[in-house]
Amino acid sequence: MEQREKTIFRVTLIGSIVNAILIALKLTAGILGRSSALIADGVHSLTDFITDLIVLIFVKLSGKPKDKAHSYGHGKFETLATLIIGVFLTLAGLGLLVSGGRKIVSSLNGVLLPEPTWLAFAVATASIVVKEILYRYTVKIGNIVKSDATIANAWHHRSDAISSLGTMTGIGGAILLGDRWRILDPLAAVLVSVFIVKSGFDIMRPAVNELLEGALPERQSAEISELIKSVKGVRGFHNLRTRKIGSAIAVDVHVKMDGKLLLKEAHDIATQIEEKIRGKFGKESIVNIHMEPLKL
């Protein structure tokens, strides 16, 4: 667990440093390059930076061993971090939507929007490349260490890259197509914001389900059922209950065995079930087995 914590901390720290640099570049180039879309994109990168800090803090908490106050460990802190990231992502998308919408209305009412410069275009292009590389790196590490918070943070990087893509398109169109097309700058921001809001909801949904003690997906529950049935001596089972606790899973099940078995024999069967489940879903898995004598 300690190595996992260090890995998540390292990848998140790298992301936060990159975000800090991009925030400074976008806001500076947005102001000097007269691009409201790039300024908004810089604000979006600021939310990335904030969520990086959240992950750094909550991963430290979730990695703590179980104690008297948290007998199942601190894994839900990571789930809470994932939820907060989703909320920030949604709010960032709504902010871009409102800001871009106001500028579109102003343009339609005859207000001439300022023309962006090539400086803004260059920074937006560089941001796309950097954030896409950061996304691929972060999501790869997130899948290796099985961290929902890290994967959610990776998608936040991807959303920033797509946001910069829309910003680059709007800036390029506003520069090349003339005064009437300066509306492309805020229009691109509005279109991208819809995707950002959707990404936020997609991240929040599983986190909310986990915090509300939702069961594991049907596919994983079926895998657990097959593992239980594959152990010799199991005559049946019922009352299978599953849930997630951070990156770990918890399983409670009643297993039927021959009532004539010695206690040690029944215990060995239960141990085999636990080992199979932990072998498939990770050694941190919490497995509670209630042994029942088979009713003849």
N, C-alpha and C positions, 0 to 999 in steps of 0.2 A: 504493500500500500504506500509505503514511503517513496519508492521509486516512481510509482504512478503519480503521486502528488508532485514530485519534482519535475516530471515530464510535462504535466499540465501547466505547472507554474512557468516553466521555460518557454513553451510555445505561446502562452498568453503574454508573457513579458515581451517577447519579440514583437508580437502584434501590437502591443501598447506603444512601444518605441516607434514603430513604423507609423502608427496612427498619429502620434504626436507630431512627427515630421510632416505628414500629409495635411494635418489641420493647419499648421503654420503656412505651408505652401498654398493651400487652397484659399484661405482667408486673405492672404497677402495678394495673390494673383487675382482673386475675385474683386478686391477693392481697386487695385491698380489697373486690372484689365476690364473694369466696368461690366462684370458679369454677375448678375443677381443669382443665376443658376449655380455658378461655382461657389458663391458665398453660402448658398443653401446646402450645397454639397459638402462644404467645409463643416457646416453645423452638423450634418449627418455623420461625418467622420468623428466629430466630437462625441456623439452618442456611442460610437464604436469604442472610443477611448474610455468612456465612463463604464461601459459594460466589461471592458478588459479589467478594470480595477475591481469591479464586482466579482468577476470570476476568480481573480487572484485572492480576494478576501474569503470567498465562500469555499473555495477548494481547500484552503487551510483548515477551515472549520469542519468540512465534510471528511477530511482525512484523519480527524481525531479518533482515537479508539473509543469503544463504548464505555459508558460510565453509569452510575446509579440513576442519573437523570435521563439518560438516553440509552436504554438497555439494548436497543436495536442499532446502535451506532448513530452517526451524524450524517448519513447519506442524504437525508432530505434537504440538508442545506444546499447541496448541489442542485437539487430539483428546484428549490426556491430561486437559486441564481439563474437557472434556465428560464423560469417564469419572468423574472425581472428583465432579462435580456429581451424576451418577447414583447414585454410592455414598452420598453424603451424603443424597440424597433418600430412598433406600431405608432407610437407617439411621434417618432421622427418622420414616418411616412405621412401622417396627418398634417404635420407642420409644413412639409414640403408641398402638400396638396393645397393647403390654404394660401401659402405664400405665392405659389405659382398661379393659382386661380385669381388672386387679386391683380396680379400684373397682366394677366390675359384680359380681364375686364377693363383695366385702364387702357390697354392698347386698342381694344375694340371701341372705346370711347374717344379715340383720337389722340391719346397721349403717346408721344414718340419715345419708345424705350431706348436707353443708351446702347450704343453699338459695342459689343465685346471686342477684345483684342486677341491677337494670336498668342499672347502670353497665357491668357486664360485657356485657350484651346490646347496649348502644349502641356500645361499642368493637368488638365482633365485627362488627356491621353496617357500621360505618365501614371496617373492614379489608377487607370483601368488595368494596366499591365502589372503594377505593383500589387494591387489588391487581389487580382486573380491568382497570382503566385502565392500570396499569403493565404488565400482561401484553400487552395489545393494542399498546401503544407499543413494547415491547421486541421482540416477535415480528415486528412490521413492519420495524423496523430490522435485525433479524437476517436476514430474508429479502432485504432490499435489499443488504446487504454480504456475504451468503452465509456467515454464521458459525454453524456448528453449536453452538458453545459459547454464543453469545448466544441462540439459539433455545432451547437446553436451559435456560438461565437464565430465559427467558420462561415456559417451562412450569413452572418452579419457582414463579414468581409465581402462575400459574394454580392450582397445587396448593394454595398458601397461601390463595387466595381460596375454594377449595372447602372447605378445612379450616375456614376461618372460617364458611362457610355451615353446615357441620355443627355447629360450636360454637354459632352463633347459634340454630339449631333446638333443640339440646339445652338451652341456657340458657332459651330462651323456654318450652319445654315444662315444664322443672323449676319455673319461676316460676308459670306459669298453671294447671298441672294438679294441684298439691298435692304433699304429701310423698312419696307412693308413686311419683311419676313423676320424682323427682330422678335416677333411674337413667338418664334420657334424656341427661343431660350426658355421662357417660363412654361411653354406648352410641353416641352420634353420633360421638365421637372415634374409636371402634373402626371404625365403618363407613367413615369418611373415610380412615383409615389404610390400608385395603386398596387404595383408589385411589392413594394416594401411593406405596405400594410398587410397584404396577404401573407407574406413571409412571417411577419410578426404573429399573426393568428396561428399559422401552422406550427410555430415554435411553442406558443402558449398552450395549445390544445393538449398535447401529451403531458406537459408539466402539470396542468390543472387536473388531468385525469389521475396522475400519480399522487398528487397531494390529497385528492378525494378518495384515495385507496381503491382506485380502479384496478381491475384484473389485468393480467398480462394479455397481449394479443392472442387470439384464438390459435394461431399457428404455434406459438411457444407453449401454450397450455397443452396442445396435442402432443408436442414433443416430450413434455414432462410425463404425460400419460403413457406414452410408448416406453419411456425409460423405466417407469414403475413396473409395467407389465412384463418387461424383459428380464426381471430379476427372478431367479428360480426360488420357488417357495411362496410367491405371491399368488393368492387365490382370488384376488379381486381388490377393489378399492372404491372409495366414495368420498364425498365431502371434500373434493379437491379445491383448495383456495389459493390464489396466487396474487402477488402484488410486487411493485418495485420499491426499493429503498435506495435512492440515488442510483449508483451504477450496479448495485446488487439486486437480486431477486429474493423473495421470501415465499416459501411453499409450506402449506399445511395440508395434510392428507390423512385419512383413515385407511389403513391397509389391513385386509383380511388374510389371516394365516391359519394353518392347521392348529387347532386348539391343543393338540397333544405335544406340540413342540416344547422343548425346554426353553426357559427364559433366555439363555445364552444363544440358542439357535435362532429364536425370533429376533433377538437384538442384532445378530450378525446379518440377517436379511435386511433389517432396517438400515444398518450401516452401509450395505451395498447400494441401497436406493439412494442414500445421501451422497455417496461417492460418485455415482453415475450422474446425478443432477449437478453436483459441483464440478465434475469433469466437463460437462457440457456448458454450464452457465457461469462458471467461475468459482474459485475457492471461497469467495466472500458470501456465497449464497447461504441463506438461512433456511434450513429444512427441519420441519417439525413433523414427526410421524407418530400417529396414534395407532398402536397395534391392537387388532380385534381378533378374537378366536372365531374361526369359521363355524357358522351355525349349520349343523347337519339336519 
